[in-house]
Amino acid sequence: MIHSITYPLTKLSLAFKLKSFLASLALVVTAATTFAQQPAPLEPVDRNTEPPNANSPGSKKPTNDLEAILGDVSSIGSLSDVRKSRTDLPSVDAVLGKESQLRETSDTGNLISKSNTVRGVSSQQRTPIVTDTRIRGQRVGQVLASGSFWAPVRMDLDTMMNKIDSRLIDSLLIIKGPYSPRYGPGFSFVDIDMLATPRYDDGPQSHGMSSADFQSNGGQWYGRQTVFGGSEDWGYRVSYGHRGGSDYTAGDGSTFASSYNSGDLNVALGKDFTPDDKVEFNLLRLDQRNLEFPGLYYDIRKLKTEGYEIKYTGTDPAFCDRLFAEVWYNRTSFTGDTLNESKQSSIPLDPGNLGPDGIELTDGNAITDASGQSLGYRTEAIYGDLGLDHWSLGTDLNIQRQALNDIELSLPANDNNFPLSPSKSVDVGFYFEKVNLQTDWLKTNVGARVDTMHTTADDIVPGLDGALSDIKDADLDQNFLLWSTYGTANIFLTDHWTVTSGLGFSQRPPTLTELYVDNAFIGTLQRGLTFLDGDPELKPERLKQIDLGFVGSYERFQGGVNAYHAWISDFITYDLFTDPSPDGGLPQGADFVNTDRAILKGIDSFGKFEFTQRLSLFGTLSYTQGEDLTREKPGRRSGNSVRSNTTGVDREALPGIAPLDSRVGFILHDPTPSRKWGVELSARMVASQTRVATTLQELETDGFATGDIRTFRRFKNRALMTCGVENFTNTFYREHLDYRTGTDVFRPGVNFYSGLELTY
């Protein structure tokens, strides 16, 4: 049901937001112009990067990094040689962390969702600072986040990348297919590279950076203080950031409970022991309190994340030409509940609603706690000319632990927990890659990977009535032997046009949640309030994928198009075993189940044309279609004779697939190499989604269009001012991935923002 509000009240609300925005903008301008009168600090020498490899499509080096941030459709040309060597694959996207300043982004997933350099990726923004990333319809487990291997503790309350503030990112790569062996057994990958420490040729230096941002919708504010410095062979960076916000307002004036309070600390230390041996250490600490999740059963009361990472780079080791090694450890824990008054009013849980196993819930009072850890290493030896003619051997280890409790306070203490039993997986992998510039018109990349994985879970859990192995009727110890292989080719048709192609096969194991969860209230399907039941006997998914694309690069034009088709055997999907409550209570329970055959297919395209030195036009388009071809066999434990207890449906759309998504706009900027200012005006147009999984109670979504204005002004190298308006049309809309729970969830209306960053 769409809410409404009277026109005068909406007009007053917009006027107040505009007044607040103009006041903050005036302060920003005054501070920036005053500060910029002082001499600019010296630029650091980045000894951790190398010149970009010019043999790849789209490798045109921007005049200035800001050119690759606002209005551009590809950032690959701004990457270092090492990072760029990992992009010679079909339809790989790169995002620079500097975009976070101009696009007012929060976590890493939010940065991906707002960047023009990304296609084929949809996002579910659960709160303003928690964003779940889906690549071509693939979800967590199928999509892996590398760079310390980040994984969610719960599938609904945290994500792969919401632990990392976007301001701490140097760059990230989005690999949309099984075309790299180094990240683990998965189908698509996000490779995150944190900011490196600086180096200075003129002796020891120390500097500082202060930034502050404000967003009118939800009264969101953000501040970060950074001190950094170093010398010829060492460097450091210490940075603290804090975010806060309250309920946001949709386009019709209705509000959604989405308050948050979040602080993070990052400490980075770097040392060059020799010109060829470099070590970087990163520490990350995140503390969050009182996060409200509109449309979900639980809110988070307190979350804590700690992450540690050590990276070694050797450019002249004794036994190979290059050596990379990294060790990581991260852990997350949090507590949450359903006790907020806003939660109780937006998701009414009436007495008599049935929960797991037909248990009657007398109220909606529940608490949860969850924890997860990841410990591992990766080492890779490279022989030959990196990115042109090299082969590499690597090995990695990842140990993951995960547990959660969902406790219904009104139930007996010996039968009130619906947990993910404390679980563990140990994955040992070995991989190989060979890159070769065969001729001046053909470059190939082939690779393979093999993993052996063991998973297990505790059999006895407090509050669980019985042994988990008896409840699941299965052995909790599971072993998986997984492998993947691929081949890609870049065919350089002319100096300007390149054909990209790829063929790959990969397996991915079920996640610990899919294997061992026992009716925990985890919101995954569109209806939001879902309790999930895992199956230890799930089979690994098997994917075969083919990509074909064209990329063009001229002095004034960049563009490309890529089509893909993936066939997935034993795809893990859902089997409903309870029907939704008509009264707005707990809508559905679902088993995880393998379906024999499913497909994912679609197209990504992008383009940019420079009309003049000041004016450019850009556009992107993405479309994914997913289908379950064998929607028949029910889950092993659901008790249904047919999946979701629905007959006569042999095939249907896969759930959670975003519709066609396009963005067009233009950028007006300073024509000089310094790029002192720029203005971006863009419109995002999203089609309606009518291909839905009706047997999983998925609903259709209307199309919509929104508009954004973003600007920046740089004052020497000392101050960067940003301001803009998101959804300036104040469109009342929702994404297809938004939850349809209780009063439903809609996206924010008009949002004015401004920011200032000072370097000294």
N, C-alpha and C positions, 0 to 999 in steps of 0.2 A: 504494500500500500504506500503510495507516494504522499508524503506530508506536504502541507502548504503553509504559507505564512502571509500575512497581509502586506501589500506593497509598501505602505508608509514605513512599517517596521524594518523591512528589508532595506529601504532607501536610507534610513537613519543608520543602520548597521554598517552599510557600505561607506557612508560619509564619515563615520567614526574611524573605520579602518584607514580610510584615505588620509584623514587628519593625522592619525598616529604615524602613518608611513611618512608623510611630508615632514613632520617634526623630526623623526629619526634621521631622515635623509639630509635635512639641513645640518644636523650635528655632524654627520659623516663627512659632508662636503667641507665644512669648516675645519675639522680636524685634519683631513687629508691635505688640503691646500697649505695649511700652516706647517705641517710636518714636512711636506715635500720641499720646502725652501732650504732645508739643510742638505749638506753633501751626501750623496748616495754611498752606501757601504760597498766594499769590493765584492765582486762575484766569486763564489767558491769554485775551485777546480774539481770537477767530478771525475775522479780516477776510477770509478766503478763502471763507467760506460765507454763505448767505443763508437766510431763513426758507423752510421747505418749501412747495411748491405744494399747496394744499388741494383742487385740482380733480381729483386722480387717485385711483383706487381704492386702498384700503389706506393712505391718507395720514395716518391718526391718529398724531399726534406723541406718542411715549412720554413719560411723566413724567420718566424718567431713562434715559440710554443703557444702563445695566445692565439695565433692563427689556427692552430690545430684544436683549439678548445671551443671557440664560439663559432657556430655555423659550419663547421667542417663535418665531413662524413667518414673520414678515415684518419686515425692517429698513428698508423703503422710507421709512417715516415719519421716520426719523432722518437722511435725506440732505439735503444742501443743495439749494437751488432749481436750481442748475446741474446737479447730478448727477441730481436727481429728474426733470428735464425729459427725460432719456434713458430713463426707465422706463415711459412711457405706451405700452407695447407689450404684445403677448400674452405672458403667462407669463414676465416678467422677474423675476429674483431679485437681491436685494442682500445682501451680506455685509459686516458691519463688522469692521475690523481688531481692535477691542477684544475680539472673541470669542476671539482667540488666547490671551489670558491665562487665560480661564476653561476653555477646552477643551484646553489643553496641546497646541497645534499646532506644527508645524515649518515646512515650506515653505507657499507659498500654496495649492498643490493639496491639502495636508493640511487646511488651514483650510476649504476648500470641502467636503471629504468629511465633516467633523464637524459642520458647521453645520446647524441645524434649518430655516434659512431657504432652503435649496436643495432643489429637486426636479428629477427627470429627469436627474441628473448622477451618473455612476458613476466610481469611481477605482480605479486600479491602483497600490497602494503597493509600489513596488519595493524600497525600503529605508525605515527610519523617517524619512528626510529627503528622499526622492525620490518624488514622487507624480505620476502621469499622470492628467489629467482628461479624461473622455469625456462629451460632452453628447449625450444621446439617441442613444447608439450611435455618434456621430461621433468621429473620432480626429484626431490632429495633421494639419494641412493643411486639413482641413474645419473645424476649430476654430482660431481665431486669438486670440492673447493680445496685446491692445493696451496702450498705456502703455509706449512705447519699442519696441514690436513684438518680443516675445521668441519665439524659435524654438529647438527642440532641435538640438544638433549631431549627435547620434545619436538614432535613434528609441527606443533601449532604455536607454541609460545616463544620459541627462538628459532633461528635459521642458521644456515651455513655461515653467513657473513655479517650478521648484525652485531657481532662482537667487535668489529673493526670499524672505527670511524673513518669516513672517506678522506679526511684531511691527512691521514697517516699513510695513504697509498701513493706509491710512485707511479705504478701502472698495473693494469691487469689485462690478461688475455682470455678471450672466450673462444674455446675450441669446440665447435658444434658437430662433434662426431668422434668416432673411435680412431682418430688419426694421430695419436701420440701415445707412446708406450710408457711415459715416465710418471704418470699421475695416479695409477692404480686401476683396478678393475671397474670400469664405468663406461658410460656411453658418451658423455660430454663433460667438459672440464672448465673450471675457472682457475687460472694461474695468477695468484696475487703476489706482487712484489712490494714490500714495504719500502719506505723512504730510506735511502742509504745515508751514512754520515758524510759530512763535507771534508774537503781537503783544501789547503791554501799554500801556494808557492812562496808567499812573502813572510813566512814565519807564523807563530801562534797568533790566532785571532779568536775573539768571542763576539757574538752578536745575539740579538733578540728579535722576536717577532710576536706581535700582539694582534689579535683579530677579534672582532665582535660582529654578530649578525642578529637581525630581528625579523620575524615574520608576523604579520598582523593576524592571520587566521589561527586562532588558538594561542595567541600571545607567546609564541615560541621565541626563545632567545638562546644564543650560543656564544661562548667565549673560549678562546684558546690562547695560552701563553707558552711560548717556546724560547728556549735558549739553546744556542748551538755554536760550535766553533771547532778548532783543530789546528793542525799544522800540515807539513808536507806529507807525513806518513801516519797521521792519526786524526780522529775526529769524534765528535759526540753530538748528541741531540737529546734534550729533555723537554717533554711537551705534556702539558695538562690541558684538557678540554672539559667543558661542562655544558650540558644542555638541559633545558626545562621547557615545559609547555603544559597547556590545559586543553580542555575540550575544543575540538574544531567544529566549524559550522559548514554545513552543506549548502548547495546553491539555493535551496528553498528556505533557508533560515533555521532548519532543525539542527540540533547539536548532537554530537556523539562523544561519549566518554572516552577520552584518549590522552589523559594526563600522563606525564612522565617526568622523571628526574634522573639524569645520567651523567656520570663523570668518568673520565678515562685518563690514565697515565701511561706515557710511552717513554722508555729510556733506550737509546741506541748508542752503542759504542763500536768504533771501528779502528782497526790497527793493520797497517801494512808492514809485516815483519820483514819482507824483502820486496823489491819492485814486482815480484811475481807471485807473492803469497799474501793473501788478504783475508782477514776475518772480520765478520760483522755479527754483533750480538744485539738482539731485540728483546725487550721486556714489555709486555702489555698487561695492564691492570684495568678492569672495567667494573664499576659499581653502579647498579641501577636500583631505583626504589619506586614503588607505587606506579607501575605501568598498567594502564587500563587498556584492555583489548576489546573493542566493540565487536559484537557478534560471536565471541567465544565464551566458553563456559567459565574459564578461570581468568583472573588477573594475576600479575606478578607483584608480590610484596617486596621481595629483595632478591637481587641476582648479583653474583660475583663471578668474574672470569679472570684467570691468570694464564698468560701465555709466554713461553720462552722459546727463543730460536737462535741457533748459532749456524752461520753459513761460512764455509771456507771456499775460496776460489784460488786455484793454482794455474797460472798461465804457462809455466815451463817446468812441470814435474819430470822426474827421471824416467818414468815408464810410459808416459803418454804426452800428448800435446796440451791438453787441458784437463783439469780435475775439479769437479764440483762436489761438495759434500755439505749436508745440512742435518742437524739434529733438532727435534722439536718436542716440546711437551706443553699441553694446554689442558685446562680443566675448567668446568663451569658447574655451578650449583645454584639453585634458586628455590624459593618457596612462594606459594601462591594460594589464593582462595576465591570463593564466590561471594564474599560477605559485603562487598561494596553496595551501597544503596542504589547506585546507578546500574549496577549489574542486575540486581534483583528486579528493577523496574523495566529494564530493556529486554530482559529474557525471563519472562514469568515462568516459574516452575510450579505448576499447580499440584496440590496433593492428589495422589492417585496416578501420576505419571509412572510408567514402568521403565526401569533401567535394565541393566544387564541381568540375564537369566530370569527375567520377569519379576525382579525385586521391586516392590513398591517404594517409591521415594516420597517420604512424608514432607520433605522440604528440599530446598535447593542449597542447603548449607554443606559445603565440602571444602577440603583443603588438599593441597598437593605439594610435594617436594620432588626434586629431580636433580640428578648429577650425572656428569659425563667427563671422560678423560680421553686424551689421545697422546700417545708416546710413540716416537718412531725416528727413523733416519732414512736418508736417501743419499747415495753416492753414485757418481757417473764419471767414467773416464772417456775422453774424446780423443780420437786420432784423426789427424788430417786438418784441412782448411775449413774451419767452422762455417757452416751455412752454404758451402760451395761443394766440397768434396770431403766429407768426413763420415766416420762411423763411430758409434758409441756403445758402450756396455754399461749397464747400471743394475743396481740392486736396491731394494728398500724393504723396510719393516714398519708395520703400523699395528699397534696394540690399542684397541678401543674398548672402553668400559662405559656402561650406561645403565641407569636405573631410575625408576620413578614410582611414587606412591600416589594413588588417588583415593582419598578416604572420605566416605560419606558419614558425616558426624552422627546421623540419626540411626545408624544401623548397629548391630551388635559388634563388639570389639573383635570377635574372632572371625567375622565375616563382613568387614566393612571396607576392605582394600581391593582396589582394581588396578594392579600394578604392572609395570614392566619389571620383572624380576631382575636383580643385579646380574648383568650379562657381560660377556667378554668375547671379543673376536681377536684373533692373531693372524695377520696376513703377511706372508713372506713372498716377495716378488722379485723376478729377474727380467730384464728387458734388453732389447737390442734395437738400434736404429742405424740406417745407412742413407745418407744424403749424397747425391751425386749430380753435378752439372754435366750431363751426358754429352751434350753438344751445345753450341751457342743458342739453340732454340728449344732444348729439352732439359728439364730438371726433375729428378725423381726423388722420392722419399719412401722408403719401406721400413717396416718395423714389426716387432713381435714382442709379446709379453706372456709370461706364465706366472700364476699365483697359486699358492696353496694356503687355504684359510681354514681355521678351526674356530667354531663358535660353541659357547656353552652358557648355561644360566643356572642360578641357584634354584634348587627344587622346593625349598621351604621358605616362605616369605611371611612375616608377621601380618596378621589380618586377612590372609588368604586361607579359605576353608579347604584344606587339602593340599597334597603335593602337586606342584605344577605339572610334572610328568604324567600324573594320573588325570589331571584336568584336560591336558592336551592330548592324552593317549598317544604319546610319542617320546622318543629318546631326545633329551635336551642337548646331547653332544652331537654336533653336525660337522661334517668335513666337506670342503668344496675344492675341486681342482679346476682352475679357471684359466682360460687362455684367450689371447686376442692377436690379430694380425691385420695389417693394412698396407696399402700402396697408394701413393698419390703422385700426380704428375702436373707440372706447370709447362705448358707449351707456349713459347714466346712467338706468336704469329708475326708480329711486327715490333717496332720499337715502342709502340703504344698499346698494343692489345695482347692479352695473355689469356689462354684457356686454362682453367683450373679443374682438376678432376680427382676423385678419390673413390676407393672401394675398400671397405673395412668390415671386419667381423670382431665382435667382442661379447664377453659374458660378464654379468655382474651378479653378485650374490644377494640374497635378501638381506635387508637391514636387520639389526637386532630387534627393532620394534616390530617389523613384519614377522619375525620368527617367534618372539616370546611374549608380546604384550597380551594382557588378559583383561579385556573389556575396559581399558582406561578411556576416560572421556577426552579424546584427542580429536580436535576439529580438523578434518581433512577434506571431506566432500563439501560441495557448495552449500548444503543446508546447515553446515557449521557445527551443530551439536551432535557429535557422532561418538559412539564408543566403539573401539576397535578390538578385534580379537585376532591374535597372530597364530601362525601354524608352523611348528618346527620342521615340518616335512615339505615346505615350499621348495620348488626347484629354482635354480638360477635362471635369470632371463638370458636369452641369446639374441643378439642383434646383428643383422646384416644391413649395411647402408651404402648407398651410392650417391655421389655428389657430382654435379657438372656445372661449371660457371664460366663467365667471361668478365674480365676486368680491363678497363681502359684508363689510361693516364696520359693527359696532354698538359700543356702549360696552363690552359684555362679550363680544362674539364677533367673530372674524375668520376668514374661510375662503374657499375658492375651489376650483374644479376647471377644468382645461383639457385639451382633447383636440386631437390634431394628427395630420396625415397628410402625408407627404412622398413624392413620386415623384422618383427620381433616374435620369437617363439617363447612360450611360457611367460608371457607378459604378466606381471603381478598387478591385479586390479582388485575390485571389491565385490562382495556378495552380501547384499542386505539380508539380515535375518529378522529384523523388526520393521514395522511400518512407521512412518512419521506420525507424531501425535498431532491431531487437528487443533489442539488448544495452545500451540506454541511451546510445548515442553520438549523433552528430549526426543528428537525426531527419528533417529535411526541407529541401529547397531549393524556393524559390518565385519565380515571375515575378510582377511586377505586370501586371495585365490589366484592360481595360475590359469590364464586363458591360453588355449593352444596357439592361436595366431592373432597378431594385431599388426597394424601398419601406421606409420607416421610419414607424411609427405607434405611438401610445400615449396615455397619460393621466398627468397630474400632479394631485395634490390636496393640500390642507392645511387645517387648522382649529385654532382655539384658543378655549376657552371659560373665562371667569373665574367659577368658582363663588362665590368670596368675594374680598375684597380680599387675602387671603393665598394662596389656592389656585386654580390654573389647570390645565386639562387640554389637551394638545395632541397632534396627530398629523399625519403626512405619509405619502403613498403615491405611488410612481412605477412606471410600467411602460412598456417599449419593446419593440416587436417589429420585427425586420428580416428581410427576405427577398430573396433573389436570384431574380428571376423568369425569367431567361434564362441558366441555368448550363450553357452549351453550348460557346461559342466559346473555344478555348484561347488562351494567350498567343502573341504573334507569334514568340517565340524559344524557346518551351519544347520544341518538337519533338514534342509530343503531338498526336494526332489529335482528342482531346476533352479538355476541361479536367480537370486533375488525373488524367488517364488513367482516368477513371471514366465509364462509359456508363450510360444508363438513369436519370439524375437530371436532370430538366429544371429543377427549382427546389428550393431548400433555404434554410435559415436563413443569414443573414449571420453571419460569425464575430465574436466579441468583443462580443456583446450581453448585458448584465447582466440578470438576472431581476427579477421583481417585488420591490420593496424598500419596506418600510414601517417607520415609527418611531412609537411612542406613548409618552406619559409625562405626568408632572405636575410643576409647579413650585410650591414653597412658598416665599414670600418675605416680607420686611418690608413691611407695608402702607403705611408712611409714604413720602412723596415722595423721601426720601433713599436708599431701597433699600439699606440697610446690609448685608443678608444675603439669601441665597437658596440653595435646595436643589433640584436637578433629578434626578429618577429617570426613566430612560427604558429602553425595550426596543426593540431593532432586530430585525425579523423579515424574513428573506429567503427567498423561495421557491426551490425547486429549479429548475435550468435544464435542460430536456429538449429545447429547440429549439436544435440545434447544427449546425454545418457539418461533417457527417461526412466529406465528401470532402476536407476540409482537416485531417482527423485531430483535430478538436475533440471533447472529451469532455464528458459531462454532469456536472453539479455538484449535490450534495445541498443541500437547504435547511438553514438554521440560525437560531438566535436568540441574541442576546447582550444583556446588561444593563449600564448605566452609571449611576454616581452622581457628580454634580458639585455642589460647593458653593463659595460665596464668602462672605467677611466683609470689609467695608470699615471702616476706622478713620479717621473724618473724611475728609479728602482726601489723607491722607499715606500710608496703607498699604492695600494690597489683598492679602488672603490667599486662596489657592485650594487646594482639595484634592479628591480623588475617587478612584474606582475604575472603571477601564474593564474590560469583560468580567468582571464580578464572578462570573459563573457559571462562569468558566474553561472556556468552550466550546472544543472542539477542532474547528476549521472552516477552510475556505478559501473565498475569493471565486472567482466564475467566471472572473475575469480573471487569477487567480494562475497562475504557470507550473507545468506538469506535467513538470518536467525532473529526471532522475536520481532523487533521493529525494523529489521533489515539494516544493512550498512550501505551508506552512500559516500562518495568521495567529497573532499573539501571544495567549497566554492572559491570565490575570488580570494587571492592571497598576495598582499603587497610585501615585498622584502627589500632589505638593504643590508649592506655589509661593508666593513672597512678592515684592511689588513695593513699593518705598519711594520716595516723591517728597519732595524737600526743596529 
